[in-house]
Every structure is written in structure tokens, then in C-alpha cells.
Amino acid sequence: MDKKDAYLWLKSINGITTKTIGKIIEEVGNIENIIDLNEKDIYNLKSINLNIKENIVKYRSCLNLDKIKEKLYENAIEYICIEDNEYPDKLRHIYNPPLLLFFKGDLSIINNNLNIAMVGSRKPTSYGINCAKNISCQLSQRGINIISGLAIGIDSYCHSGCMLGVGKTIGVLGSSVDNILPKCNAPLAQEILSNGGLIISEYNIDSIVTRGNFPSRNRIISGLSDGVIVVEAGEKSGALITADLALDQGRNVFAVPGNINSSMSKGCHKIIKDGAKLIEDIDDILDEYNNSSFNNKKISIEYDIKGLSNEALKIIELIKRQGVLQIDEICDNTGIEIKNVNLIINELLLRDLLIEMNNKTFSIN
């Protein structure tokens, strides 16, 4: 039995935790040695309790490792252990690293690129959505990978924005790889894989999903990254847990400032006060990394504005300045009648120059 299979076997036994496996390794030396212990040797282990010993003895005979591996194979899920060379190096050195990782997609992208994690609210404002998509897209256009948690809200928009560029996006789950949660994001997970990205989890097939899985998942999001951006977050957001973990792991922490009257800005403003770097554009992020391969690239986005009226150009320039606007605000700022604004907005949407956000607000695509 090789190392990763020994880890897989032990982690499949009821009651075996990462901490327990660590204690076993301290006593037996190499993880593979556990399978060769006889019943007496197992009961003589000093650092684990009797229930765990009984489970190991019981499952030595009735737990079929081949069946576990076959189920992974049927679901096209691969796995590695912390002692494998392919294991992400940054993750290996965090506190309490996962001993096993289950994944679909291209694992090599983690070690080959700069990886930036982006997290935020599950109930974002249109401003937060716009920032998430634009920042992730612009970083991706520099060849930078984006890591997030495949949750609804900011996470989803960060994954989607990344796929508009050349970087790859990595979804870290709080459930098993075959059980995408929330289920509404299963199509997004498939799109990530089709785009050459990665879906990863520390949980095996059929693992029970508990509320504690998701805060635990956050240490992997930050651990895989070179830095974490909090896009939008309330005062008690899970995104702030990820930011705290990133600081503990020695990662850079960035925050997008927001409207002082919005509850969704409170978390970002709090960590900015505590020392997170305020960012207004991606240069504020790239300045922290000495890597000419992406710092010297120029973002080149050309919009097809041929044939647009002066009023349409006026609306585009206004939205560029303001970021996100509703139709009434466009009318107030341009003096153009609402009937004409509606016609122009429809034309700009058809030409993919604008995108419609929540609550009938519009932003530059």
C-alpha cells in the first residue's frame, strides 16, 4: 500500500481525524506501517483512545479500499496526500494542512502561477458584483489564477470574471467534489473544469456536510493563495474569517472600499483599519508582487464604438466614471430623455458594451 492509499484508508475509518493520524504516525513511523500492524500492536498504540483502536481493528478486515478507490474512479475524482510531490507547496506549510485532497481538473495550475483568492458576501450589492467581476477578470488577463469558494454571491462572480481572461479559476469546496454545494452552482463548477480550472476539497465522497466544513474550508482558500482580496463583506462575514486566516498564514490581505452607508462595506472598512491594503485597481495588488511576467503586461480591451451616437458615447463615459448606474441616474446626469436612454441602453447591451446588474443597474462590460 502506498502512502496516499494508507491516508485514504485511515481517513475512511469512523472517528479518524487529521490529529489522530498525526499521533499514529508519531508512534509507527511511516503511515504505510499501520496496515502491517497486527491486532495486538494496534491495541498497544498509546496515543489514541480505545474506540479508535477498535474501529481500526474492525475496518482492517471489512473496509475494502478497492471499493473506495473504484467509487472515486467512477466519479472521475483524483486524490493526493500531503507527502506527494504534487501536493500544493504553499498549502503544505499552513497550520493543520489537509492530509488528503480530492480534486477534478488540472492540479498543476496551483504551483505554476500566482494565485489570488477573492471572497465576499453571499448577498452582494451591484457595486460588489461589478468589482468582483472586473477585478478577477483584469487579474486573469495578466495570467493570474483566482481562487474562491464556489458559494453564491461574490464567489460566483469572481469565478466567472476569471474565465473571461487567460488565468484559471480554482473552486474550493466545503463538501465533497461529487456534491457541489450550493447545487445551483453545479453548472458553474462544470464550466470551471471545461475552462481548464480546478475543483478541490479535503472531503471524500459521501462525507457528511456540517456547518463547520465551511469555516474549515476557508483555511484552504487562503492557504493555496499568495494573497486574499475581500470584495464586499458585512461585519460578521465568513470572508473576514478567510482574511484572518490569510494573515496567520503570512499572506497579503487586500480590501475593496465601499459606500460608507452600506452594511456590506463594514467588514472591508474594518480590516482596512486593521491593516489590510485598500485597493482601487489591480496595480495596488500587483505592486505587492515582484513578478515582471505579469507586471509588464498591459490590459488591452477595445470597445467597438463605431456608429454610436454622441448621446450613446456620453452615456458610456458617464458609466465608466461612476461604475454602476440606474436609468434614472443616467437621465439626471446626461439630461437625455428616458425614452432615448432606454433605446440607447438596449443598443449598448446588444453590442455587449454594457452589462445589466441587479435592480436594473448597468455597468461597462
N, C-alpha and C positions, 0 to 999 in steps of 0.2 A: 504494500500500500504506500503510495507516495504522500507527500506532505499535505497537499491540498485535499486529497481524499480523506486523510485522517482528520483534518479540520472539519470537513463536511460531515463525516460520520459522527464526530463528537457533538457538533452543533445541532445535529438532528435528534439527539437524545434529550428527553424531557428534563428540564432543570439545569442543563449545562449552559453556563454563561461565559462570556469572554474572561471574566475574572477567574472562574473555575478552571478554565483551560490553562490560564497562566499559572495557576497553582500546580496543576498536573504536570506541566512542562518543567517546572522547578524541581519536581521530585523525580521524574522519569528521564529527564534529559531531552531527547528529541521527541516530537509529537508522534512520530510513527511507532515509537516503542510501546505506546499504550495498547495497541492491538495485540501485542505479543505477551502481555501480562496474563497470568492465569488468575483464576478466581481469588485465590489466597492473596496474591500480590495486590490485586485491586482493593481488597478489604484492608490491606495493610497501609494503603495510602493515608498519610497523616493529615493532610491539609484540607480534605474535603469531607463533607458530612456523610452519614450513613445512607441517607436516602439517595444521594447522588451515586454512591458506590453501588447500591442495589440496582439503580437504573442502568449503570454501565454494564454490570454483570448480566442483567436481563436482556439488554438490547444487543449484547455481543452475539447472541445466538439468533434472535428473532428479527433484528433490524437488518434489512437487506440493502446494503449500499448500492448494489447494482440497480435496484428499483428506483432509488432516489436519483441516481445519475441518468437513468433512462427517462424519467419524467422531465428532467432538465433538458435533455436532448430533444424530446418530443416538442418542447416549447421553445426550442432554439435559444436556450439560455446558457451562457458560458459562466464559468466561475474561476476565481483565482484566490490564493491565500496570501497572507501578509509576507510569507517567505519566498514567494515567486518573484523573479526578476521583473515581471511585467506589472507588478503592483505599483500604483502611483507613488512616487518617491515622496512627494510633499505630504501625502496622507499618512504615510508610514511613521512620520515623526511627530504627529499630534498626540495629545493625551487621549488615551483609550481609543486607539485606531481600530476599525473593524477588522476582525481576523479573516473574514471571508467577504468577497464582493461578488455579487451576481450581476450579470450585465447582458445587454444586447447592443450591438453596434461596434464601433471602432474604438477600442480601449486606448490605442496608441496616441490618439489626439491629445490626451491629458498631458503626456510627458513631452510633447513636441511643440507646444505653443504656450504663449502667455494666456492664462485663464483668469477671467474676471467674473466673480459671482455678482448677481443682481437680484435683490429681494425687495419685497414691499407688501403693501396692503392687498387683501383679497377683495376689498371693495374700493377700488381706486377712483379718483376723480378723473375727468377728461384730461386735466393737466398732467396727472401722474401717468396716465396711459400714453400720452404724447411723448413725455420724457423717456419712459421705458422703451418705447419702440425706437425713438430717434437715437438715443444713446447706444442701445445694443446694436442697432444697425450700423452706426458710424464706427463703433469699435470693431465690429465684424468686417467692415470694409477695410480695416487695417490688418486683417488676418488674425484677430484676437478671438478666442473662444469665449462663449458666455455660458455660465453655469447658473441654474436656478432649480426650483423645487417642483416644477410641473403643477403647481397649485393654480387655482383660478385667480384672476386679477393680474397684478403686476408680473408675477412669474410667467404667466402665459404670454403676455405681450413682449417680455424680454426674449423668450424663446423664438417667438415669431419674428421679432425685429432682427435677431441674429441671422435668421435664414434668408434675409434679404441681402446679406453680404457674403463674403467668402469664408468667414470663420465658421466654426462648428459649434453647435449648442449641446449642452450636457444636462440631462434631467436627472435629478437625484430624488429617489422615491422614499416615502415613509412606509411603503407597502412593498410586496414582492413585485418583481419585474413583470410577472404574468397578471398582476392585479393592479392595473393603473387606477389610482385614485387622485382626484375625483374621476368617475367614469366618463364624464363629458369630455375629458382631456385625452381619452384614448386615441382619437384621430390625430391630435397634436403630437402624441408620442410616436405614432407611426410616421408622421411627416418628418419628425426629427431624425428617425432612423433612415428614412428614404433620402434625406439630405446629407447623409454621412456622419450624423451625430451619434450620441451615446445615451442610453438609459441605464441607470445603475442603482443598486440597492444592496444593503447588507442583509436583507431578509430573504430567506429561501421560499420556494413555492409552498403554498398552503400555510404560511406563517400567519398567526393571528395578528390583526391590526389593532393596536391600542393607541390611546391618545398620546402616550409617552413616546411613540415611534417618531413623531414629527419634530419635537424639540431635539431628539437624538439625531435625527436626520440632518439637522442644521449644522452639526459639527463636521459632517462630511462635505456639505456645500462649501463651508469656509475652508475646510482642510484641503480640498482639491484646488483652491484658488490661490492667486497671487494678490488678491485684493477683493474687497466686498463693497458694492455700492448699494446703499439704501435709497430707494427712489421715492417712496412715499410710505409713511407709517404713522399710526396713532401712538399714543403714549405707552400703551401696553401691547404693542405689536410683537408677533413672533419674529419679525425681521430684526428687531433690536437684540433678540437672543443671538441671532446669527452674527450681528455686529460685535457683540461682547465676546463670542467665541473666536471671532477673527482676531480681535485684539489679543486674546490669550495665546493665540497661535502665532502671533507676530506678523499678521497680515496688515496691509494698508486698509483703512476704512474711509469711505467717501460717502457723502450725503448730498442729495439734491434739495436745495432750499425751496420752500413753498410759500403759499399765501399765509400770512400771519393769522388770518381769521379762520383758517381751515383746520379742523381737528386732525386731518390726515397729514398735516405738516408738523404736528407737535413732536412726534418721535424723531424726525430728521433734525429739527432745530435743537432738540435735547442733545443728540450725540454730536452735533456741530459745536455746541457749547462745551461738551466734554472732550473735544479734541479731534473729532472726525473732520476730514478736509471737505470744505464746501466746494462743490463743482458747478460750473456754469456751462462748460463744454468739455469735450473729450481731451483737450490739451491739458486740462487740470489733472486728468488721470494719467495721461501718457508721460507727463513731466516727472512722475514718480518712478518711472522705469527707464533704465538706460539701455535702450534697445533700438539701434538705428534702423533695423529691418522694418519696423512699423512707424517709428517717429518721422522718417523721411518720406513716407508715402503721403501723397496728397489726395484728399477726398475729391472726387470729380463726379458731380451729379449735374447733368444738363437737362433742363426742362424744355420741352417743345412748346414755345410760346408764340410760334409763328401764327399769324392770322388772328391773334387775340385783340380785342378792342382795348382802348385806353382805360375804360372802366374795369375790364377784367384784370388788366395789369395793375391797376390801382388796388383792387381787392387782394391780389396775390401779395403785393408789397406790404399791405396792411397786416395780413395774417402772418407773414414772415416776421414782422416786428412784434406782434402781440402773442404769437404762438398758437392760441386757440380762441376762436370767436364764434358767437352765435349770430344768426342772420340779423337780428335787431341791432346788435352791436356793430355789425358791418354797415348797416344803413346809417346809424348815428355817426359813425366815423368818416364815412365817404360822402354822405349826402345823396346817395343814389336811392331811387325809389325801390321799395321792397319787391315790386313785380319784376323789375330788371335784375335785382340782386338774385332772386330765385332762378331766373333764366341763366344768369352767368354762373352761379354755383353749380347748376346741373351740367353745364358745359365743361366746367373745370373738373367735376367728378368723372365725367365720361372720358376725359383726356388724362385721367389719373394724376392730375396736378394737385388735387385736394383729396383728403380722406374725411369721411364723416365719423365723428366720435360719438360719445354718449350725449343724450339730451340735445340732439340737433346742433352740435357744435362742429366746427370744421378746422382742419389743420393742414399744413403743407404735407404732401406725401413724400 
